[in-house]
Amino acid sequence: MGQASERQKRLFISTGEVSGDLQGALLIEALYQVAAERNLKLEIIALGGPRMAKAGAMLLGETATIGSVGVFEALPYLIPTWRLQRQARRALAAQPPDLAVLIDYMNPNLVMGQYLKAHQPQVPVVYYIAPQQWVWAFSQRDTRRLVDGSDRMLAIFQAEADYYRRFGAEVNWVGHPLVDRYPTPPDRLAAREQLGLTADQTVITLLPASRRQEVKYLLPVILQAAQQVYQAYPEATFLLPVSSPTLQASFVQGLAQYQLPGRWSSSIPRPPLPPPMWRSLNPAPPTWKLP
């Protein structure tokens, strides 16, 4: 089957890890909102996670739980990642998208971008939330590969846009999506009520990150520090936001093991989706525009 008709567009989104799943879901919600306003039928296929599926994407593979820190820790994920990419390439070959959007997830998306440029050069590639080379790049090689594999980059920080522009990238600075999500500080009392906390309760939030290796190595240290805090402030209670259901058991066991009052929470107060920032993008990604 060829590319979609004029009033129907097919998008492919590729990302991974919990953070990519979140950002992908926010993007999908905004894109569907714009498509509905313009009477455009939109189909989104993706490598991502449950949040993206809930937002309306058809998942070609689950990548939200594939994330690691370190070289050796990444080895167990090489074969699963290769299999998922192979599944995605087969789907893209059978039904080429009108646009491909890559979100963070550097090494797998470098491979995906190279595949699209080599085998489907007619498909524009947009890199949204590019890897933070402007912060921690050890060489310019990967930066040039990112730029060469993209037709346009959408930067969430001004410094990010300036950095990639120096390498010849076509860049739009679109701002951080969480700023759109929380344009004003959240109401403290309403947030506490939603989380089951009293107005005068001393609450300390513990954030051990979202990757398994991070939780494995950081959570015990954080809980040990929390014990010391609790000794000094016995009225305090501790809150552990759970970014992924697979981490819930570790958080519950950790609180019990270190005898800390508190609980985990997967309920994060969130205001309604604002008007999407994509309306302000000008020019649009090359050769693909919403009518």
C-alpha positions as CSV (number, residue, x, y, z in Angstrom):
1,M,0.0,0.0,0.0
2,G,1.3,3.4,-0.8
3,Q,1.3,6.6,1.2
4,A,-2.0,8.0,2.7
5,S,-4.5,10.1,0.8
6,E,-4.7,13.9,0.9
7,R,-7.2,13.9,3.8
8,Q,-5.6,11.0,5.6
9,K,-2.0,11.1,7.0
10,R,0.0,8.3,8.5
11,L,2.7,9.1,11.1
12,F,5.4,6.9,12.5
13,I,6.8,7.8,16.0
14,S,9.9,6.1,17.4
15,T,11.0,6.5,21.0
16,G,11.8,4.5,24.1
17,E,12.0,4.5,27.9
18,V,9.4,6.0,30.3
19,S,10.3,9.6,29.5
20,G,10.0,9.0,25.7
21,D,6.6,7.3,26.3
22,L,5.4,10.4,28.2
23,Q,6.6,12.9,25.6
24,G,5.3,10.8,22.8
25,A,1.9,10.6,24.4
26,L,1.8,14.4,24.9
27,L,2.7,14.8,21.2
28,I,0.1,12.3,20.0
29,E,-2.7,14.0,22.0
30,A,-1.8,17.4,20.5
31,L,-1.5,16.0,17.0
32,Y,-5.0,14.3,17.2
33,Q,-6.4,17.6,18.5
34,V,-5.1,19.5,15.6
35,A,-6.2,16.8,13.1
36,A,-9.7,16.9,14.5
37,E,-9.8,20.7,14.2
38,R,-8.8,20.4,10.5
39,N,-11.0,17.5,9.7
40,L,-8.0,15.3,8.9
41,K,-7.9,11.6,9.5
42,L,-4.7,10.7,11.3
43,E,-3.2,7.3,11.8
44,I,-0.2,7.0,14.2
45,I,2.0,3.9,14.4
46,A,4.8,3.8,16.9
47,L,7.6,2.2,18.9
48,G,6.7,3.4,22.4
49,G,4.8,2.5,25.5
50,P,1.5,2.3,27.2
51,R,0.9,6.1,27.5
52,M,1.3,6.4,23.8
53,A,-1.0,3.5,23.1
54,K,-3.6,5.2,25.4
55,A,-3.2,8.5,23.6
56,G,-4.2,6.7,20.3
57,A,-1.0,5.2,18.7
58,M,-0.9,1.7,17.4
59,L,2.2,0.2,18.9
60,L,4.5,-1.8,16.6
61,G,6.6,-2.7,19.7
62,E,6.9,-1.9,23.4
63,T,10.0,0.1,24.2
64,A,9.1,2.0,27.4
65,T,10.8,-0.6,29.6
66,I,13.9,-0.8,27.4
67,G,16.4,1.6,29.1
68,S,19.7,1.3,30.8
69,V,22.6,3.2,32.3
70,G,26.1,2.0,31.4
71,V,27.7,0.0,28.6
72,F,27.5,-3.5,30.1
73,E,24.0,-2.9,31.5
74,A,22.8,-2.2,28.0
75,L,23.9,-5.6,26.6
76,P,20.7,-7.5,27.6
77,Y,18.6,-5.0,25.6
78,L,20.5,-5.3,22.3
79,I,18.7,-8.3,20.9
80,P,15.2,-7.1,22.0
81,T,15.9,-3.7,20.5
82,W,17.1,-5.3,17.2
83,R,13.9,-7.4,17.0
84,L,11.6,-4.5,17.6
85,Q,13.4,-2.4,15.0
86,R,13.1,-5.2,12.5
87,Q,9.3,-5.4,13.2
88,A,9.1,-1.6,12.7
89,R,11.0,-1.7,9.4
90,R,8.7,-4.4,8.0
91,A,5.7,-2.4,8.9
92,L,7.2,0.8,7.4
93,A,8.1,-1.1,4.2
94,A,4.6,-2.4,3.9
95,Q,2.9,1.0,4.6
96,P,5.3,3.9,4.3
97,P,4.4,6.8,6.6
98,D,3.9,10.4,5.5
99,L,6.2,11.6,8.3
100,A,8.5,10.0,10.8
101,V,9.1,11.6,14.2
102,L,12.1,10.4,16.3
103,I,12.0,11.3,20.1
104,D,15.2,11.2,22.1
105,Y,16.3,7.5,22.5
106,M,19.6,8.1,20.8
107,N,21.2,4.9,19.6
108,P,18.1,3.1,18.4
109,N,16.8,6.3,16.7
110,L,20.1,6.9,15.0
111,V,19.7,3.4,13.4
112,M,16.1,4.1,12.6
113,G,16.9,7.5,11.0
114,Q,19.6,5.9,8.9
115,Y,17.2,3.2,7.7
116,L,14.6,5.8,6.7
117,K,17.1,7.9,4.8
118,A,18.5,4.9,3.0
119,H,15.3,3.0,2.2
120,Q,12.5,5.5,2.3
121,P,14.1,8.9,1.4
122,Q,10.7,10.3,0.4
123,V,9.6,10.2,4.1
124,P,10.5,13.5,6.0
125,V,12.2,12.8,9.3
126,V,11.7,15.1,12.2
127,Y,13.8,14.8,15.4
128,Y,11.8,16.0,18.4
129,I,13.7,16.4,21.7
130,A,17.0,15.4,20.2
131,P,19.6,13.7,22.6
132,Q,21.3,16.3,24.7
133,Q,24.6,16.4,22.8
134,W,24.8,20.1,23.6
135,V,25.3,19.1,27.2
136,W,27.4,15.9,27.3
137,A,28.6,15.0,23.8
138,F,32.1,13.4,23.8
139,S,32.6,14.0,20.1
140,Q,30.9,15.7,17.1
141,R,30.4,12.5,15.2
142,D,27.1,11.5,16.7
143,T,25.9,15.1,16.5
144,R,26.5,15.1,12.7
145,R,24.8,11.8,12.3
146,L,21.7,13.2,14.1
147,V,21.7,16.2,11.9
148,D,22.3,14.3,8.7
149,G,19.5,11.8,9.6
150,S,16.9,14.5,10.1
151,D,15.1,16.9,7.8
152,R,14.1,19.1,10.7
153,M,14.8,19.2,14.4
154,L,12.3,20.5,17.1
155,A,14.3,21.7,20.1
156,I,12.8,22.2,23.5
157,F,15.6,24.4,24.8
158,Q,17.1,27.5,23.1
159,A,20.6,26.2,23.8
160,E,19.7,23.0,22.1
161,A,18.4,24.8,19.0
162,D,21.6,27.0,18.8
163,Y,23.9,24.0,19.2
164,Y,22.3,21.9,16.4
165,R,22.0,24.9,14.2
166,R,25.8,25.4,14.3
167,F,26.0,21.9,12.6
168,G,23.7,22.9,9.8
169,A,20.4,21.6,11.1
170,E,17.0,23.1,10.3
171,V,15.8,23.8,13.8
172,N,12.6,25.2,15.4
173,W,12.7,26.0,19.0
174,V,9.3,24.9,20.2
175,G,9.7,25.2,24.0
176,H,9.4,22.5,26.6
177,P,6.0,20.6,26.5
178,L,5.8,20.4,30.3
179,V,5.7,24.2,30.4
180,D,2.6,24.0,28.2
181,R,1.2,21.3,30.6
182,Y,1.8,23.5,33.7
183,P,1.5,27.1,32.5
184,T,0.9,28.2,36.1
185,P,2.0,26.6,39.4
186,P,-0.4,23.8,40.4
187,D,-2.8,24.5,43.2
188,R,-1.2,23.1,46.3
189,L,-4.3,22.2,48.2
190,A,-6.0,20.6,45.2
191,A,-2.9,18.6,44.4
192,R,-2.6,17.3,48.0
193,E,-6.3,16.4,48.1
194,Q,-5.9,14.4,44.9
195,L,-2.9,12.6,46.4
196,G,-4.6,11.9,49.7
197,L,-2.4,14.3,51.7
198,T,-3.5,16.7,54.3
199,A,-2.9,20.5,54.0
200,D,-0.5,20.7,56.9
201,Q,1.4,17.4,56.4
202,T,5.2,17.6,55.9
203,V,5.8,15.7,52.7
204,I,9.1,14.7,51.2
205,T,9.2,13.4,47.7
206,L,11.8,10.8,46.8
207,L,12.8,10.6,43.1
208,P,15.0,7.6,42.3
209,A,14.5,7.9,38.5
210,S,12.8,5.5,36.1
211,R,15.4,3.0,34.7
212,R,15.8,-0.3,36.5
213,Q,19.5,0.2,37.0
214,E,19.0,3.6,38.4
215,V,16.4,2.3,40.9
216,K,18.6,-0.6,41.8
217,Y,21.6,1.5,42.7
218,L,20.0,4.8,43.8
219,L,16.9,3.8,45.7
220,P,18.8,2.2,48.7
221,V,21.0,5.3,49.0
222,I,18.0,7.6,48.8
223,L,16.1,5.6,51.4
224,Q,19.1,5.6,53.8
225,A,19.2,9.4,53.5
226,A,15.4,9.5,54.1
227,Q,15.9,7.5,57.3
228,Q,18.3,10.2,58.6
229,V,15.8,12.9,57.6
230,Y,13.0,11.1,59.4
231,Q,15.0,10.9,62.6
232,A,15.3,14.7,62.5
233,Y,11.7,15.3,61.3
234,P,9.5,12.5,62.7
235,E,6.4,14.2,61.5
236,A,7.4,13.8,57.9
237,T,5.9,11.4,55.4
238,F,7.5,10.2,52.2
239,L,6.0,10.1,48.7
240,L,7.5,7.9,45.9
241,P,6.0,8.7,42.5
242,V,6.0,5.5,40.3
243,S,6.9,6.3,36.7
244,S,6.4,2.7,35.6
245,P,4.2,-0.1,37.1
246,T,7.2,-2.5,36.9
247,L,8.9,-0.4,39.7
248,Q,6.0,-0.4,42.1
249,A,7.0,-3.5,44.0
250,S,10.6,-2.1,44.6
251,F,9.2,1.1,46.0
252,V,6.7,-0.6,48.3
253,Q,9.4,-3.0,49.6
254,G,11.9,-0.2,50.1
255,L,9.5,1.9,52.3
256,A,8.8,-1.2,54.4
257,Q,12.4,-2.3,54.6
258,Y,13.6,1.1,55.8
259,Q,10.5,1.5,58.1
260,L,9.6,4.9,56.5
261,P,6.1,6.3,56.7
262,G,4.8,7.0,53.3
263,R,3.6,5.5,50.1
264,W,4.1,5.2,46.3
265,S,1.8,7.1,44.0
266,S,1.1,6.8,40.3
267,S,-1.5,9.6,40.3
268,I,0.1,12.9,39.2
269,P,-2.3,15.8,39.2
270,R,-2.4,17.2,35.7
271,P,-4.4,20.1,34.1
272,P,-6.2,19.7,30.8
273,L,-4.2,19.7,27.6
274,P,-3.6,23.3,26.4
275,P,-3.8,24.4,22.8
276,P,-0.9,22.6,21.1
277,M,2.3,24.5,20.4
278,W,2.5,22.9,16.9
279,R,0.2,25.6,15.5
280,S,3.0,28.1,15.8
281,L,5.6,26.1,13.9
282,N,6.5,27.9,10.7
283,P,7.7,26.6,8.4
284,A,6.3,23.1,8.8
285,P,8.5,20.0,8.2
286,P,9.5,19.9,4.5
287,T,7.2,18.2,2.0
288,W,4.6,17.3,4.7
289,K,2.0,19.8,6.0
290,L,-1.4,19.6,7.6
291,P,-3.8,20.9,5.1
